[in-house]
Amino acid sequence: MSWGLVLFDLDGTLLNTLDDLADASNAVLAREGLPGHPVAAYQYLVGEGTEQLVRRMLPRECQEEARVARCLEALRVEYGRRWAAKTRPYPGVAELLEELLARQQPAAVFSNKPDEFTCLTVNHFLAHAGFAAVRGARAGVARKPHPAGALALAAELGQPPARCLYVGDTGTDMDTAAAAGMPAVGVTWGFRTADELRHHGARWLIDRPDQLLDLL
């Protein structure tokens, strides 16, 4: 099938950002005098925006609003120091994006990461991908799994949802795609399991970036 747009999630799909997110988050917890989490735990703490990450990483008894607000700001600062320290594109991603560009296949990025850091990381690690648009979480736009952001991006690029192939690594991504009426591809190299992706409605699962080309 010919697709008008391939819409990619970012963290866990194109970039392995987990170590930098974990290091920044654990630094915030240490500043609060609280224990950190193993890096692997952040696979399930991230994915639904920075505020949700802060609430999940804080102990239940430490989630008063003033502390959440303080930790949100501290996390922005800590991640701003670390965002490129360990983050790298997943193996095969650069080659996939080069091939999409060669085929003149329009592609875009849509993330729950704050827009500032979404643009920063894409411009740094994926500068030659030629994305038609890059969008992160912004004020006034509901975060995934709400479909508003994905639908707005598709409309901006002149594509009906049914012609947008949505590629992501979490159940949140699959739910977003379903709510937006976009066929979903789940990637198994990211933060979550194949079972989660299937349960949330992935139409296809792929184990390597180049396998996406078989769906184009």
C-alpha positions as CSV (number, residue, x, y, z in Angstrom):
1,M,0.0,0.0,0.0
2,S,1.1,3.6,-0.6
3,W,1.2,5.7,2.5
4,G,0.8,9.5,2.5
5,L,2.8,9.8,5.7
6,V,4.8,7.6,8.1
7,L,4.4,9.0,11.6
8,F,7.0,8.0,14.1
9,D,7.1,8.1,17.8
10,L,10.6,9.2,19.1
11,D,11.8,7.7,22.4
12,G,11.9,3.9,22.2
13,T,11.2,4.0,18.4
14,L,13.9,6.0,16.7
15,L,16.1,6.9,19.7
16,N,17.2,4.9,22.7
17,T,16.9,7.7,25.3
18,L,16.3,5.5,28.3
19,D,19.7,5.9,30.1
20,D,19.6,9.7,29.8
21,L,16.0,9.9,31.0
22,A,16.8,7.5,33.9
23,D,20.0,9.4,34.9
24,A,18.2,12.8,34.9
25,S,15.2,11.4,36.8
26,N,17.4,9.7,39.4
27,A,19.4,12.9,39.9
28,V,16.1,14.7,40.7
29,L,15.1,11.9,43.2
30,A,18.5,12.1,44.9
31,R,18.1,15.9,45.3
32,E,14.8,15.2,47.0
33,G,16.5,12.6,49.3
34,L,14.6,9.8,47.7
35,P,15.8,6.5,46.2
36,G,16.2,6.2,42.5
37,H,15.0,3.4,40.2
38,P,16.9,0.9,38.0
39,V,17.2,2.0,34.4
40,A,15.0,-0.8,33.3
41,A,12.2,0.4,35.5
42,Y,12.0,3.6,33.4
43,Q,10.8,1.5,30.4
44,Y,7.4,1.6,32.2
45,L,7.7,5.0,33.9
46,V,8.1,7.0,30.6
47,G,5.8,7.4,27.6
48,E,3.0,9.6,28.7
49,G,4.7,12.9,29.2
50,T,7.0,14.5,31.7
51,E,4.4,15.2,34.4
52,Q,3.3,11.6,34.4
53,L,6.9,10.5,34.6
54,V,7.4,12.6,37.7
55,R,4.3,11.3,39.3
56,R,5.3,7.7,38.6
57,M,8.9,8.0,39.8
58,L,7.9,9.7,43.1
59,P,6.7,7.5,46.0
60,R,2.9,7.6,46.4
61,E,3.3,9.5,49.7
62,C,5.5,12.1,48.1
63,Q,3.2,13.3,45.3
64,E,1.9,16.6,46.8
65,E,1.5,19.2,44.1
66,A,4.3,21.5,45.2
67,R,6.8,18.7,45.1
68,V,5.6,17.5,41.7
69,A,5.9,21.0,40.3
70,R,9.4,21.4,41.8
71,C,10.5,18.0,40.4
72,L,9.1,18.9,37.0
73,E,11.3,21.9,36.8
74,A,14.3,20.1,38.2
75,L,13.9,17.3,35.6
76,R,13.8,19.9,32.8
77,V,17.1,21.2,34.0
78,E,18.7,17.8,34.6
79,Y,17.6,16.4,31.3
80,G,18.8,19.6,29.6
81,R,22.3,18.7,31.0
82,R,22.2,15.0,29.9
83,W,20.0,14.6,26.9
84,A,22.9,13.7,24.5
85,A,25.2,11.9,26.9
86,K,24.1,8.3,26.2
87,T,21.2,8.6,23.8
88,R,21.7,7.1,20.3
89,P,19.6,6.1,17.4
90,Y,18.6,2.4,17.4
91,P,20.7,0.2,15.0
92,G,19.2,0.4,11.5
93,V,17.2,3.6,12.1
94,A,19.6,5.9,10.2
95,E,19.6,3.5,7.2
96,L,15.8,3.3,7.3
97,L,15.3,7.0,7.3
98,E,17.8,7.4,4.5
99,E,15.8,4.9,2.4
100,L,12.6,6.7,3.2
101,L,14.1,10.0,2.0
102,A,15.5,8.3,-1.1
103,R,12.0,7.0,-1.9
104,Q,10.5,10.5,-1.2
105,Q,8.3,8.9,1.4
106,P,7.0,11.7,3.7
107,A,7.7,11.1,7.4
108,A,7.2,13.0,10.6
109,V,7.9,12.7,14.3
110,F,5.2,12.9,17.0
111,S,6.2,12.5,20.7
112,N,5.0,13.0,24.2
113,K,8.5,14.4,25.0
114,P,8.4,18.2,25.6
115,D,8.5,19.9,22.2
116,E,11.8,21.7,23.0
117,F,13.6,18.4,23.7
118,T,11.9,16.6,20.8
119,C,13.2,19.1,18.3
120,L,16.6,19.3,20.0
121,T,17.2,15.5,19.9
122,V,15.8,15.1,16.4
123,N,18.0,17.9,15.1
124,H,21.0,16.5,16.8
125,F,20.7,12.8,16.1
126,L,18.5,12.6,13.0
127,A,19.3,15.9,11.3
128,H,19.5,14.3,7.8
129,A,16.2,12.5,7.9
130,G,14.3,15.2,6.1
131,F,11.2,15.0,8.3
132,A,8.2,16.9,7.1
133,A,7.4,17.9,10.7
134,V,8.6,17.3,14.2
135,R,6.2,17.8,17.1
136,G,6.5,17.1,20.8
137,A,4.2,17.9,23.7
138,R,3.0,21.5,23.6
139,A,0.7,23.5,25.8
140,G,-2.9,23.3,24.7
141,V,-2.6,20.0,22.8
142,A,-3.7,16.8,24.6
143,R,-0.9,14.3,25.0
144,K,-1.0,10.8,23.6
145,P,-3.0,8.6,23.7
146,H,-5.5,11.4,22.9
147,P,-5.6,11.5,19.1
148,A,-5.8,15.3,18.8
149,G,-2.1,15.9,18.2
150,A,-1.7,13.1,15.6
151,L,-4.8,14.3,13.8
152,A,-3.6,17.9,13.7
153,L,-0.3,16.8,12.3
154,A,-1.9,14.7,9.6
155,A,-4.2,17.6,8.7
156,E,-1.2,20.0,8.6
157,L,0.6,17.7,6.2
158,G,-2.5,17.2,4.1
159,Q,-3.0,13.5,4.8
160,P,-6.2,11.7,5.8
161,P,-5.6,9.5,8.9
162,A,-6.2,6.2,7.0
163,R,-3.2,7.0,4.8
164,C,-0.9,7.7,7.8
165,L,1.1,4.7,9.1
166,Y,1.8,5.2,12.8
167,V,5.0,3.6,14.2
168,G,5.6,3.3,17.9
169,D,6.9,1.1,20.7
170,T,4.2,1.3,23.5
171,G,0.6,0.6,24.1
172,T,0.1,4.4,24.4
173,D,1.3,4.7,20.8
174,M,-1.0,1.9,19.6
175,D,-4.0,3.5,21.5
176,T,-3.2,6.8,19.8
177,A,-3.1,5.3,16.4
178,A,-6.4,3.5,17.0
179,A,-8.1,6.6,18.3
180,A,-6.9,8.6,15.3
181,G,-7.9,6.0,12.8
182,M,-4.3,5.3,11.7
183,P,-2.9,1.8,11.0
184,A,-0.3,1.0,13.7
185,V,3.1,-0.7,13.5
186,G,4.6,-1.8,16.8
187,V,8.4,-2.0,17.1
188,T,9.7,-4.7,19.4
189,W,13.2,-3.1,20.0
190,G,11.9,-0.3,22.1
191,F,10.7,0.1,25.7
192,R,7.8,-2.3,25.8
193,T,6.9,-5.9,24.9
194,A,5.4,-7.4,21.8
195,D,2.5,-8.7,24.0
196,E,1.7,-5.1,25.1
197,L,1.7,-3.9,21.5
198,R,-0.5,-6.7,20.3
199,H,-2.9,-6.2,23.2
200,H,-3.3,-2.5,22.3
201,G,-4.0,-3.2,18.6
202,A,-0.8,-3.2,16.6
203,R,-1.7,-4.3,13.1
204,W,1.9,-5.3,12.4
205,L,5.0,-6.0,14.6
206,I,8.5,-5.5,13.3
207,D,11.8,-6.6,15.0
208,R,14.2,-4.5,12.9
209,P,13.8,-1.0,11.3
210,D,14.4,-2.3,7.7
211,Q,11.3,-4.5,8.1
212,L,9.2,-1.3,7.9
213,L,10.1,-1.1,4.2
214,D,8.1,-4.3,3.5
215,L,5.0,-2.4,4.6
216,L,5.4,0.6,2.2
